[in-house]
Amino acid sequence: MWWLIGCLVLFGVAVVAALLIRHSLVRGPGVRAEPLGDPFELAYLAGGPGRAVQAAVAGLRARKLLGAAGNGGMVVRGKLRRASAALGPLENAVHRAVSDGARYVGPLVADSGVKPEIAAIRRSLVSSGLLVTDLGRNWYRATALLLMPVFVVGLLGWSADGGWLPWVVLELAVIALMVWFFARSAPVRTKAGSALLREAVSRNEHLDPRLEPAWSAYGASGASLGLALFGAAAFYAADPSFAAAAKVGEVPAGVPRGSEWSDMRADGGPSHSCSSCGGGHGCGGGCGGL
C-alpha cells in the first residue's frame, strides 16, 4: 500500500502548491488600487471590449452625436468638431467608425480604428494590476499539470496490485476532476480589479437601472458610467428605441463571456440583462431617453 500513501501525500502537496500559485497569479498589486476615473476602463474591467464599446456609444448618444437610423442601426448626428475636444480616444474612434458606415455596436469591437483604443485600455488595466495577463492566465490553467505525478503514482500502484481496485478507480477519478477544475477557465480580473469594481458599483448605485435614475441629470459621463457598471440594461432603460436599433445588447463572437468575464453578481454587485424596455417595466423603468 506504499503507493496509496504516496498518492495521498503527493495529492496534498500538489493541490496546495497549485492553489498558492493560482493565488499569486491573480492577487494583483499589494497596495490598494486607486479608483478608476475613466468609465471606459471600468467598462472593460466589468465586461471586456464589448462593454467598453457599449459605454462609448452611450456617451456619444448622450451628447446627441449618434442617432437611430430609420431602417435600423445608428448614424452620426451633429458636428463632431464642436465636441471632439470633450471626447476620449475610444469615443472618437467609435464615432469615426460609425461615420464610415458601421451601423451596429457588435462589429465595432473588430473595427480597425477602434481595436487600437481597446488595446490601449487593456494595457493600462494590465499595467495597473487590475487584469490578469494572457501569460498569467495560461499559467493559471497550467497548474493542473501539478497533479499529473499523482496519476503516475496511481498507475504504478495499479500495476503493482495487478488490477483496477476500487480505490485506484476512485483516486484517478478524483484527480481527473481536479485537473478539469483547474484547467477549465482562468479569471480575467485580478482580485484587486474585482475589489475595485465592487467599490465602483457601491459608489454609483444611483445609476442602477432598477432604481429608475433620471439619466438626463447625469450627462454623457453618467450614461457611460451607468452602462459600464450595469450593462446594456442601463441603456435599454434610458433609451430603448436607440438601444434596440443599434443592437446595443449584442456581444460579438470572440469576446470572452461566461466564467471568464464573470457577471457582477458573482463579485457582489448587481448584474442585469434585458432585450427590451417599455412602459417603465422590464429593464428598471425610466425609459425617458438619454
Summary of the structure (lengths in Angstrom):
residues: 290
radius of gyration: 23.8
end to end distance: 70.8
largest distance: 81.6
contacts: 953
relative contact order: 0.16
helix: 61%
strand: 3%
